[in-house]
Amino acid sequence: MTLVNKYAAEINRLVLFDDQFAMVVFDDKKCIEKILQIILDQENININEYQLQKNLKNLQGRSIIMDIFATNSKNSYNLEIEQKKIRAALKRARFHSSLIDAYISNPGDEFTKLHNIVVIFICKEDVFKKGLPIYHVSEIIYETNEIVDSGIIKIYVNGQYEDTSSDIGKLIHDFKETNPEKMYFKELAKRVRYLKEESEGIEKMCGVFEEFGKKRELQGEKMGRKMEKINTLLQLMNKKYFVMIIPG
């Protein structure tokens, strides 16, 4: 069986909410720019650079791996595509923005010249359960109910929204659509069509599946070895032996 035959059905079922597929689809500047333009409702957004699975290291604490990190001269954008709402907590957005600030700033930089940061969670579930297509989370002055512009924008997209009368509704539809012919935005449809219907793109996706399978196999082997050690320890404890465990 060829790899194409092996994975054809799985590839056809993929949508943009699937992690592996999303990271291949969005390895394309035009696709990233398009979703930023729609979500931020700005036609003229362009990016200079982007990275997928960007690792921001924190030497004194927890690091993060961002799905998509993109920048232009004024803004830094972090897009996260999430299957479950527990992965889209407000405090996670706060943490992401803080590490981005640390990453893009240099000693002596004036705070007024810091990049604006836009953190976007495109969620398969309705995180806030209000039925809206998109939620903007801002800081406010409680006493006056005025929005404060601190240079951080946090946005949550509701993947359960069904109305396609707006661009954001059409984008949500495209994230759940398997067939590129039924997608609204040509930039996304073109990329999905390439990966699902053209031989070069299909081979690329087969390679992704193979690599993912090998990683899962290695993880399974490591877990199996750990379980063997645990079972051995339990057996020895049941026999009331004193055991010294040597790490590794």
N, C-alpha and C positions, 0 to 999 in steps of 0.2 A: 504494500500500500504506500503510495506517495504521500508526502506531507500535505499536499493540497487536498487530496481525498480524505486524509485523516482529519483535517481541521475545517473543511469547507462548511459544514453545517454550523459549527460554532462561530465561525467568522460571520456568516450570514445573520446570526442572531444578535450580534454585538450592537450596542448603542453607546452613545457618548457618556452615559453614566457608568459604564464599565471601565474600571481603572486602567487596565492594560490597553484597551482600545483608545481611550481618551488621550493617553500620553503619546500615542503614535499619531493620532489625528492632529493634536495641537502642537506637534513638532512642525509648525507652519505659521509663519509670522502673520499672514493675512487672516487666518482663522482666529488667532488670538486678538488681533485688532478688531475683528468684526464683533466678537462677543463683548469686548470692552465698549465698543461704540453703542451696542444695543443696551447693555445693562446700565451704562452711565448716561445714555441718551445724548451722546455727543458724536456728531458725524466726523469730526476732524482728529480723532485720536490716532496717533501713530506711535509705534514703539521703536526704539533704537536697538535694543537687545532683549533676548529672552533666554531663560534656562528652564528645563524640565527637571523635576525631582531635585531642586536646588537644596543643598545641605547648608544650613546656617549653623555653625558651631558656636556653642556657648561654653567657654572654658571653665566657667564657674557654676554651671548648672545645666539644665536640660537644653539640648539642641533640637532643631526641627528640620524636617525635610518637606519643602513646599512643592505642591504639584506643579504650579507654574509661577515663575517670577519674571516680571518684565519691567523695563525701565525706559523712560525717555528723559529729556533734559530737566523736567520739573517733577515728575511723578514716579513712584515705585508701585507696581501692581502685583498683588498676590492673589491668585485664583486657586481655590480648593474645590474639588468635585467630590461630593460626599454621598454615600449610599444611606448612611444612618445619621439621624439628627444628633445623637450623642457625640458624634465627631465634630459637630459644628457649634460647640458651646461658645457663649459670648466671651468667656475668659480665655478661650483658645485664640480668638481673634485678637484680643488684647495682647497676648503673649507673642503672637506672630508679628504684630506691629512694633512691639518693643525690640525684638531682635532685628527687624529690618532697620529700625532707627540706628541701632548700634552698628549694623553692617555698613550702612551707606554714609555714616558721618565720620569725620576725621577730627583729631585733636585740634582745638582752636576754631572750629567752624562756628559761625554765628547761628544761633537757634532760628533766627528769622529766615535763614537760607536753607533750612532743612527741606528735603523733598516732602511733598505731600505723599501720604501712604493710603492706598486703596486696598482693603482686604475684602475679597468677595468669596462667599460660600455658595456654590451652586448645589443645592441639596435635593435629593430625590424625594424627601419628605417635607411637609409644611412645618418648619421648626416652631413657628409661633402660633400655628393653628388658628389663623384669622382669615384664611381663604384668599389672601391677597397674592398677587404674582411676585411681588418684590417688597422687601423691607429694608429701609435705611435706618441704621442705628447711629444716633448722634449724641453728643454731650449737650446738655442744656443748663442754663441758669434757672434753678428751681423757682426763685422768687419772681422772676419776670417771664419765665417760660420761653426765653430766647435761646436759639441754637448757637452754640459756641463753635467757632471754626478753629480747631486745634491742629488742622492739617491731617487728620485721620478720618477716613470714611470707611464704615463697615456696612456691607450689604449682604443680604441673604435672599437668594432666589428660591422660590417655592416650586419644586419639581412636580407637585401634584396639581398645579393649576392647569385647566383644560381649555380656557377661552383663547382662541387664536385671532382675535380681532385686533390685537396690539402686537408690536414687534417683540416685546418681552414674552408674550404668550406664544408667538411663533417660535422663538428661540427655545422655550421649554419643550414645545412639541418636537423640535429637531433633536433635542437631547434624548428623546425617548423613541425616535423613529429608526427602524432598521433599514428601511429602503431609501436610498439617496434620491430616488425619483420623487419621493413624497416630502422631501425636505424643502423648507421655504428659502433658506439662505444659500445662495450659489457657492459661496466660499466653503461652507461646511459640506454641502452636497458633493462638490468636486473632490474634496479630500476623502470623503467616505467612499465615493464611487471608485477612486483610485485604489483604495485599500481592500475593497470587497470585490471588484470586478476586473481590474487590470492585473496581468500576470506579475509584474514587478511588485505591485502593492500587496498582492496575495502572498507572495513569497516572503515579503517583509513581515506580514502578520504571522505566517507559519513560524518564522524564526523567533518571534516574540513568544509564541506558545511553547516552542521547544525550550527556550531559555527559562521560562517560568516553570515548566515541568521539571527541569533539572534542579532548580532552586528548591522546589517543593520536595523533591526526592531527597536532597541533601538534608533539608530540615527534618524530614521524616526519619532519616537514618540517625541524626543527632538525638531526636526525641526518643527513638528506640533504644539507643545506648544509655540515655539517662534513666529510662524506665527499667532497664536491666539492672543498673546500679541500685536503684531504689528497691526493686524486688529482692535483690541479694541482701541488702541491708535489713529489710523486713524479716527475711528468713533467718538471718543471724540473730536478730533481736528476739525472735520467737524462741530460739534455742538458748536464749539468755547468755549469749557470748558478748564479751566486751569487744567493741570494734573501733579501730582508729581509721577514720576516713581520710584518705589522701586526696587532695584536690586534683582534678583533671582525670 
